[in-house]
């Protein structure tokens, strides 16, 4: 590198009288394209003793250059000279008379987002200097930084979309491959449990067959939840909407779980007002949401605990016209941290009650996504030792009159 008091040149660059700044470029997704190095306009720096005329000539040769870097003979970056400041200088002035120092500086290896944060804290204006190992590399601009951040965000969004699509395709293919042998296993287990071909010599085999069938059904439910969650995350889950009588779906869901709840020592009660209007929803998805909430409530309600081991399913139309279906339990409740974990896929509350029941941690996040796909929301009220109330809120435009 050749240095003097008036200018600084990188060997191989064009001379000062006719600079040809090189702008850094990298293939999309390359490492340099995601760091501050991508912002560096590799223009020759200028020395502090350079004249105003020389600086103006260099800036006029490249209208896109926001400023000139001023570098000392020993390679230290002294500051920046911006266009507006030069315009206010007398003709016989030197660059040192309008030097912006200290100037905002970022290392070339910094990720773009971190570079943006540091420049914002430093109060950077229209220009800044990019250095590599403390040595001048080039000049960057706020406009280039904003454009690079926007491009990076778009690229990451495309990558996320591709990942979501790949995940959905993977789950769809795997669920098909797993369902076929699983259905056969469940079918044979049912034949053995019912002793279709004759009684078992050992009655315990019937119980084993029942366990095989229940395990198969649990695995099938898990596969279905995984596929639905993947589709919902990728906005590929289709709703088959129809006008639904809510009490029928609610009562049917409670009946489906009443036997399992009874085994756990928990009672399910249904409290629905007369004349509840119809709701335009995907009936299967509505039943799935209610079953998820009911079973979640049963799992965390102790036998004979506060409220007598009771889970209540209720609903009604609110004053704002929304239809609300709620499930209230007399269980252990959750802290704010536990609730946040429960709403994450695979998130499970670490409690003695929860470990007594098989679960994947997908039911609650899937329910939240399903009600959101209907334009609604999932409201949750909970506190440790005071139980939990989870409410499906459907928008007024889906409620019949």
KEDO-577938 format. One record per residue (C-alpha): residue in three letters; x, y, z. Coordinates in Angstrom, 2 decimals. Each point is the difference from the previous one (the first is absolute). Example, Ala and Ser with C-alpha at 12.3 -4.5 7.8 and 13.67 -1.06 7.14 Angstrom:
<sites>
 code      xx      yy      zz
  Ala   12.30   -4.50    7.80
  Ser    1.37    3.44   -0.66
</sites>
This chain:
<sites>
 code      xx      yy      zz
  Unk    0.00    0.00    0.00
  Unk    1.35    3.44   -0.96
  Unk   -0.71    2.89    2.38
  Unk    0.69    3.75   -0.05
  Unk   -1.46    3.09    1.63
  Unk   -2.44    0.71   -2.82
  Unk   -1.39   -3.39   -0.91
  Unk   -0.01   -3.67    0.74
  Unk   -0.07   -2.61   -2.75
  Unk   -0.33   -3.76   -0.01
  Unk    2.63   -1.49   -2.37
  Unk   -1.68   -0.88   -3.25
  Unk   -2.78    2.61    0.45
  Unk   -0.52    2.81   -2.46
  Unk    1.91    3.25    0.72
  Unk   -1.60    2.76    2.04
  Unk   -0.77    2.17   -3.03
  Unk   -2.36   -2.60   -1.50
  Unk   -1.21   -2.28    2.79
  Unk   -2.05   -3.06   -0.85
  Unk   -1.57   -1.16    3.28
  Unk   -0.67   -3.72    0.21
  Unk   -3.17   -1.03    1.79
  Unk    0.12   -3.22    1.92
  Unk   -2.21   -2.77   -1.32
  Unk   -0.60   -3.63    0.94
  Unk   -2.27   -2.76   -1.26
  Unk   -3.37   -0.17    1.71
  Unk    0.34   -1.89    3.24
  Unk    3.81    0.42    0.06
  Unk    1.70    0.75    3.29
  Unk    1.26    3.47   -0.98
  Unk   -3.44    1.04   -1.27
  Unk   -1.31   -0.32    3.57
  Unk    2.74    2.06    1.65
  Unk    1.01    3.66    0.05
  Unk    2.60   -0.78   -2.71
  Unk   -2.86   -0.04   -2.51
  Unk   -0.61    3.70    0.72
  Unk    3.54    1.17   -0.72
  Unk    0.46    2.15   -3.10
  Unk    3.70   -0.60   -0.65
  Unk    0.81    3.60   -0.87
  Unk    3.51    1.37    0.50
  Unk    0.27    1.91    3.26
  Unk    1.29    3.55    0.20
  Unk    2.63    1.56    2.26
  Unk   -0.75    2.86    2.41
  Unk    2.21    2.40   -1.97
  Unk   -1.95   -0.46   -3.25
  Unk   -1.66    3.08   -1.46
  Unk   -3.71    0.68   -0.11
  Unk    0.15   -0.07   -3.81
  Unk    1.55   -3.48   -0.03
  Unk   -2.67   -1.33    2.37
  Unk   -2.83    1.56   -2.03
  Unk    1.42   -1.44   -3.21
  Unk    0.07   -3.50    1.47
  Unk   -3.58    0.23    1.30
  Unk   -1.27    1.44   -3.29
  Unk    1.57   -2.95   -1.84
  Unk   -2.24   -2.38    1.96
  Unk   -3.42    1.51    0.88
  Unk   -0.90   -3.12    1.97
  Unk    2.89    0.41    2.44
  Unk   -1.37    1.46    3.27
  Unk    3.33    1.29    1.32
  Unk    3.75   -0.34   -0.17
  Unk    2.02   -1.72    2.69
  Unk    2.92    1.97    1.37
  Unk    2.97   -2.19    0.94
  Unk    3.31    0.97    1.59
  Unk    3.37   -1.05   -1.38
  Unk    0.21   -2.81    2.56
  Unk   -3.32   -1.47   -1.16
  Unk   -2.18    1.34    2.85
  Unk   -3.49    1.06   -1.00
  Unk   -0.32    3.65    1.01
  Unk   -3.55    0.68   -1.11
  Unk   -2.35    0.72   -2.89
  Unk   -0.50    2.89   -2.38
  Unk   -3.61    0.31   -1.14
  Unk   -1.33    1.81   -3.06
  Unk   -2.05    2.58    1.82
  Unk    2.91    0.99    2.25
  Unk    2.31    0.47   -3.00
  Unk   -2.51    2.24   -1.73
  Unk    0.19    2.45    2.91
  Unk    3.83    0.24   -0.03
  Unk    1.96    2.83   -1.65
  Unk    1.75   -1.06   -3.21
  Unk    3.50    0.11    1.51
  Unk   -0.89   -2.18    3.02
  Unk    1.50   -3.35    0.93
  Unk   -1.85   -3.20    0.78
  Unk    1.12    0.17    3.65
  Unk   -2.10    3.18    0.41
  Unk   -3.27   -1.91   -0.40
  Unk    0.95   -3.40    1.35
  Unk   -2.79   -1.89    1.82
  Unk    1.81   -1.65    2.87
  Unk   -0.36   -2.34    1.62
  Unk   -1.96   -1.66   -2.78
  Unk   -2.23   -3.10    0.32
  Unk    2.06   -3.11   -0.75
  Unk   -0.96   -3.67   -0.27
  Unk    2.07   -3.14   -0.50
  Unk   -0.50   -1.76   -3.33
  Unk   -0.65   -3.37    1.68
  Unk   -2.97    1.26    2.05
  Unk   -3.40   -1.45   -0.98
  Unk   -2.24    2.58   -1.66
  Unk   -2.50    0.11    2.85
  Unk    2.72    0.56    2.61
  Unk    1.64    2.65   -2.18
  Unk   -3.33    1.80   -0.27
  Unk   -0.46   -0.07    3.80
  Unk    3.47    1.40    0.65
  Unk   -0.37    2.75   -2.59
  Unk   -3.38    0.97    1.44
  Unk    1.52    0.26    3.50
  Unk    2.86    2.09   -1.42
  Unk   -2.46    2.38   -1.65
  Unk    1.38   -0.59   -3.50
  Unk   -1.20    2.40   -2.66
  Unk    0.03   -0.66   -3.72
  Unk    3.44   -1.62   -0.08
  Unk    2.39   -2.17    2.00
  Unk    3.33   -1.80   -0.43
  Unk    0.45   -3.76   -0.34
  Unk    3.32   -1.33    1.30
  Unk    1.62   -3.42   -0.13
  Unk    2.30   -0.88    2.89
  Unk    0.09    3.69    0.84
  Unk    1.08    1.06   -3.53
  Unk   -2.12    2.00   -2.41
  Unk   -2.06   -2.12   -2.40
  Unk   -2.66    2.30   -1.43
  Unk   -2.81    2.46    0.59
  Unk   -3.58   -1.06    0.78
  Unk   -3.27    1.88   -0.16
  Unk   -3.19   -0.12    2.06
  Unk   -2.00   -0.61   -3.20
  Unk    2.15   -3.00   -0.93
  Unk   -0.35   -1.38    3.53
  Unk   -3.79    0.31   -0.09
  Unk   -0.13   -1.71   -3.40
  Unk    2.31   -2.82    1.13
  Unk   -2.11   -0.61    3.12
  Unk   -3.17   -0.12   -2.10
  Unk    1.62   -2.47   -2.44
  Unk    1.19   -2.15    2.90
  Unk   -3.49   -0.06    1.53
  Unk   -1.52   -1.00   -3.35
  Unk    2.58   -2.76   -0.46
  Unk   -0.60   -1.39    3.47
  Unk   -3.76    0.07   -0.55
  Unk    0.45   -1.99   -3.22
  Unk    2.21   -2.50    1.82
  Unk   -2.56   -0.37    2.78
  Unk   -2.77   -0.54   -2.53
  Unk    2.06   -2.68   -1.78
  Unk    0.71   -1.69    3.33
  Unk   -3.70    0.05    0.95
  Unk   -0.95   -1.44   -3.38
  Unk    2.61   -2.76    0.30
  Unk   -1.20   -0.83    3.52
  Unk   -3.61   -0.25   -1.17
  Unk    0.91   -2.27   -2.91
  Unk    2.14   -2.18    2.30
  Unk   -2.78   -0.43    2.57
  Unk   -2.58   -0.69   -2.71
  Unk    2.15   -2.74   -1.54
  Unk    1.03   -1.51    3.33
  Unk   -3.53    0.02    1.40
  Unk   -1.24   -1.94   -3.04
  Unk    2.81   -2.56    0.31
  Unk   -0.58   -0.44    3.75
  Unk   -3.81   -0.10   -0.10
  Unk   -0.20   -3.08   -2.24
  Unk    1.85   -2.48    2.28
  Unk   -1.37    1.73    3.11
  Unk   -3.61   -0.54   -1.08
  Unk    0.78   -3.68   -0.60
  Unk    1.54   -0.34    3.46
  Unk   -3.00    1.69    1.64
  Unk   -2.41   -2.20   -1.94
  Unk    1.72   -3.24    1.06
  Unk    0.23    1.29    3.60
  Unk   -3.78    0.56   -0.01
  Unk   -0.57   -3.54   -1.32
  Unk    2.15   -1.41    2.78
  Unk   -1.68    2.12    2.66
  Unk   -3.48   -1.13   -1.11
  Unk    1.17   -3.63   -0.27
  Unk   -1.59   -0.33   -3.43
  Unk    1.83   -3.27   -0.71
  Unk   -0.67   -1.47    3.41
  Unk    0.84    0.68    3.64
  Unk    3.61    0.47    1.09
  Unk    1.54   -2.71    2.12
  Unk    1.45    2.83    2.11
  Unk   -2.55    2.80    0.68
  Unk    2.85    2.48    0.51
  Unk    0.58   -0.08   -3.76
  Unk   -3.29    1.84   -0.47
  Unk    1.29    2.84    2.15
  Unk    3.23    0.06   -1.98
  Unk   -1.99    0.29   -3.24
  Unk   -1.98    2.91    1.48
  Unk    3.26    1.75    0.91
  Unk    1.32   -0.52   -3.52
  Unk   -3.16    1.55   -1.46
  Unk    0.08    3.00    2.36
  Unk    3.69    0.61   -0.75
  Unk   -0.72   -0.18   -3.72
  Unk   -2.83    2.52    0.32
  Unk    2.25    2.34    1.96
  Unk    2.69   -0.26   -2.68
  Unk   -2.58    0.64   -2.72
  Unk   -1.25    3.09    1.86
  Unk    3.57    1.23    0.31
  Unk    0.59   -0.45   -3.74
  Unk   -3.20    1.90   -0.80
  Unk    0.94    2.83    2.38
  Unk    3.48    0.26   -1.49
  Unk   -1.39    0.20   -3.52
  Unk   -2.66    2.56    0.96
  Unk    2.51    2.17    1.87
  Unk    2.45   -0.09   -2.92
  Unk   -2.77    0.94   -2.43
  Unk   -1.25    2.77    2.28
  Unk    3.49    1.48    0.38
  Unk    0.36    0.00   -3.78
  Unk   -3.53    1.44   -0.48
  Unk   -0.90   -3.13   -1.97
  Unk   -2.70   -1.32    2.31
  Unk   -3.34    0.20   -1.79
  Unk   -3.22    0.62    1.89
  Unk   -3.14   -1.82   -1.12
  Unk   -2.49    2.51    1.33
  Unk   -3.67   -0.69    0.65
  Unk   -2.76    1.17    2.29
  Unk    0.35   -1.97    3.23
  Unk   -2.30   -0.55    2.96
  Unk    2.42    0.72    2.82
  Unk   -1.78   -1.89    2.83
  Unk    0.11   -3.26   -1.98
  Unk    3.75    0.25   -0.58
  Unk    0.68    1.08    3.59
  Unk   -2.10   -2.75    1.59
  Unk    1.46   -2.60   -2.34
  Unk    3.55    1.05    0.90
  Unk   -0.75   -0.21    3.72
  Unk   -1.52   -3.47   -0.42
  Unk    3.03   -1.24   -1.92
  Unk    2.30    0.86    2.90
  Unk   -2.34   -0.78    2.90
  Unk    1.17   -3.62    0.38
  Unk    3.71    0.92   -0.08
  Unk   -0.65    2.86    2.39
  Unk   -1.89   -2.33    2.32
  Unk    2.98   -2.36    0.14
  Unk    2.09    3.00    1.14
  Unk   -2.59    0.84    2.67
  Unk   -1.13    3.18   -1.77
  Unk   -3.58    0.95   -0.88
  Unk   -0.90    1.98   -3.15
  Unk   -3.06    2.25    0.13
  Unk   -1.50    1.93   -2.90
  Unk   -1.66    3.36    0.61
  Unk   -1.39    1.53   -3.20
  Unk   -2.82    2.55   -0.22
  Unk   -3.19   -0.79   -1.89
  Unk   -0.29    1.53   -3.44
  Unk    3.74    0.17   -0.67
  Unk    0.35    1.22   -3.62
  Unk    1.64   -1.97   -2.76
  Unk    3.63    0.54   -0.90
  Unk    1.66   -0.07   -3.42
  Unk    3.13   -2.09    0.55
  Unk    1.79   -3.15   -1.02
  Unk   -1.91   -2.51    2.15
  Unk    2.85   -2.50    0.24
  Unk    2.43    2.73    1.05
  Unk   -2.47    1.31    2.59
  Unk   -0.34   -3.47    1.50
  Unk    3.79   -0.39   -0.05
  Unk    0.44    3.30    1.88
  Unk   -2.56   -0.93    2.65
  Unk    1.47   -3.47    0.49
  Unk    3.49    1.48    0.39
  Unk   -1.16    2.50    2.61
  Unk   -2.11   -2.55    1.88
  Unk    2.75   -2.61    0.16
  Unk    2.54    2.63    1.00
  Unk   -2.31    1.02    2.86
  Unk   -0.56   -3.62    1.08
  Unk    3.75   -0.69    0.06
  Unk    0.71    2.82    2.43
  Unk   -3.00   -0.39    2.30
  Unk    0.77   -2.24    2.98
  Unk   -2.47   -2.63    1.16
  Unk   -2.02    1.50    2.82
  Unk    1.94    3.26   -0.10
  Unk   -1.45    3.49    0.35
  Unk   -3.46    0.01   -1.57
  Unk   -0.22   -3.79    0.27
  Unk    2.01   -0.85   -3.11
  Unk   -2.37    1.90   -2.28
  Unk    0.41    1.19   -3.60
  Unk   -2.74    2.24   -1.40
  Unk   -0.76    0.70   -3.66
  Unk   -2.12    3.08   -0.57
  Unk   -0.67    2.76   -2.49
  Unk   -2.10    2.90   -1.10
  Unk   -0.16    3.14   -2.11
  Unk    1.84    3.03    1.41
  Unk   -1.16    3.60   -0.17
  Unk    2.26    0.68   -2.99
  Unk   -1.72   -2.77   -2.00
  Unk    2.83   -2.51    0.26
  Unk   -0.81   -3.61    0.86
  Unk    2.10   -1.41    2.83
  Unk    0.51   -3.60    1.00
  Unk    1.94   -0.49    3.20
  Unk    1.46   -2.91    1.92
  Unk    0.59    0.56    3.71
  Unk    1.81   -2.39    2.29
  Unk    0.60   -0.17    3.74
  Unk    3.58   -1.10   -0.54
  Unk    3.48    1.16    0.93
  Unk    0.12    3.10   -2.22
  Unk    3.13    1.46   -1.59
  Unk    2.49    2.79    0.52
  Unk    0.69    2.47   -2.84
  Unk    3.20   -1.87   -0.88
  Unk   -1.79   -3.35   -0.05
  Unk   -2.76    1.41   -2.21
  Unk    2.55    1.34   -2.50
  Unk    1.64   -3.44   -0.10
  Unk   -3.35   -1.77   -0.44
  Unk   -0.80    2.14   -3.06
  Unk    3.21   -1.08   -1.73
  Unk   -0.01   -3.18   -2.15
  Unk    1.23   -2.95    2.09
  Unk   -0.19    2.18    3.10
  Unk   -1.22   -1.93    3.04
  Unk   -0.51    1.04    3.61
  Unk    2.27   -1.96    2.32
  Unk   -2.38   -1.18    2.69
  Unk   -0.88   -3.27    1.68
  Unk   -3.50    0.17   -1.51
  Unk    1.29    0.62   -3.51
  Unk    2.35   -2.98    0.17
  Unk   -2.92   -2.32    0.80
  Unk   -1.46    0.51   -3.48
  Unk    1.44   -0.52   -3.48
  Unk    0.34    3.24   -1.93
  Unk    2.06    1.59   -2.76
  Unk   -0.30    3.68    0.85
  Unk   -1.64    0.75   -3.36
  Unk   -3.65    0.31    1.03
  Unk    0.02    3.54    1.38
  Unk    2.15    1.66   -2.71
  Unk   -2.03   -1.78   -2.67
  Unk   -3.27    1.17    1.57
  Unk    1.31    3.58    0.03
  Unk    0.90   -0.19   -3.70
  Unk   -3.33   -1.58   -0.93
  Unk   -2.11    2.68    1.68
  Unk    2.22    2.70   -1.55
  Unk   -0.62   -1.54   -3.43
  Unk   -3.70    0.65    0.69
  Unk    0.80    3.65    0.70
  Unk   -0.36   -0.52    3.75
  Unk    2.30   -0.27    2.99
  Unk    0.75   -2.13    3.05
  Unk   -0.39    1.82    3.33
  Unk    1.57   -1.57    3.09
  Unk   -0.50    0.85    3.66
  Unk    2.08   -1.97    2.47
  Unk    1.81    0.22    3.31
  Unk    1.84   -2.60    2.08
  Unk   -2.42   -1.87    2.26
  Unk   -3.06    1.74   -1.49
  Unk   -0.62   -2.01   -3.15
  Unk   -0.12    1.09   -3.62
  Unk   -2.66    1.34   -2.36
  Unk    0.66   -0.23   -3.74
  Unk   -2.41    1.78   -2.32
  Unk   -0.43   -0.37   -3.75
  Unk   -1.18    3.38   -1.32
  Unk   -1.61   -0.03   -3.46
  Unk   -0.63    3.30   -1.84
  Unk   -3.51    1.40   -0.25
  Unk   -0.13   -0.42   -3.77
  Unk    0.10   -3.79    0.46
  Unk   -2.93   -0.05    2.42
  Unk   -3.51   -0.72   -1.34
  Unk   -2.92    2.26    0.81
</sites>
